[in-house]
Amino acid sequence: MANHKSAIKRARQNEIRRQRNRGVKTRVKSVIKEVSAAALGEDQEATTAKLKSAQSLIDKAAKKGVLHRRTAARKISRLTKAARRAPA
C-alpha cells in the first residue's frame, strides 16, 4: 500500500477511474451485442437506430480515453459491416 499522501490520493483516484472505465467498457460490449442481435433478426430500421446509438457510445468511450481511437474505429467499422449484411 502507498505511504506518501500523494500516492494514497493517486491510488484512490485510480480506483475511481477503474470503476468508471469498467462501466463504460461493459456498456460498449452490451451495445455491440444488441446491434449484432438486431442485425440477425429485426428489421433494418431498428438495426440502423441501434447502430447509430452504438456509434455514439463507442465514440464517447474513445473521447474519454476508455478505448483507443483506432479500437473504437475498428469496432464501429465491424458493426456497420454486420448491419449492412443483415437481411432487408
N, C-alpha and C positions, 0 to 999 in steps of 0.2 A: 504494500500500500504506500501511497505517496506520503512524504513527510513535510515538504515545504507547503506553505499556504497557497502559492500559485499552482503547484502541482495538484493539490487537493481540489482546487477550483477547476483546473483543467480536466481532471478525472470526472468531476460532476457534470461538466459541460459535455464531455464526450459521451457519457451515458444518456443524457437527454437527447443528443443528436442521434445516437444509435437507435433509440426507441422511435424517434420521428422518422428516420430513414427506413426503418423496418416496416412501419405502417405504410409508407409511400410505396415501397417495393411490393408489399403484399397486395395493395390496391392495383398496381400495374399488372401483376400476374393475374389477378381476378378478372380485370377488364379484358385482358388478352384472351382468356378462356371464354369469356362471354362473346367476344367477336367471332372467335373460331367456331363456337357452337351455333351462333346465328348464321354463319356462312354455310353451315351444313344443312340447316333445315328451314329457317324462316324466309320470309320474303325479302326482296332486295332492298326495299326502303328501310326496313328495320335494321338490316345489316349495315347499311350506309350510315344510319343515325348512330349506331353503336360504334362504328369505326371512327366517326368524327369525334365523339366524346373520348374514345381511347387515344386518338392522336393528341388531343388537347392535354389529357392527363399525362401521357408519356413525355410530351414537350415540357410540361411544368416540372416533372421529375428531373429532366435534364437541366432545366434552368436553375433548379435548386441545388444541383450538384449531386443528386442521389444516383443518377445514371450518367454515364459519359455520353456526350452528344452523339458520337458515332454509334454507340449501342442503341440509343433512342432512335436514331435514324434507321438502323437495321430492323428494329422491332416494328416500326411503323411501316417500312417497306414490305416486310413479310406479311403483316396483317392486311395491307392493301392488296397485295398479290392474292392472298387467300380469299378476300372478299370479292375480288373480281372473278375468281374461278368458280364462285358459288353459282349454283343453278338459278336461272332467272325466274 
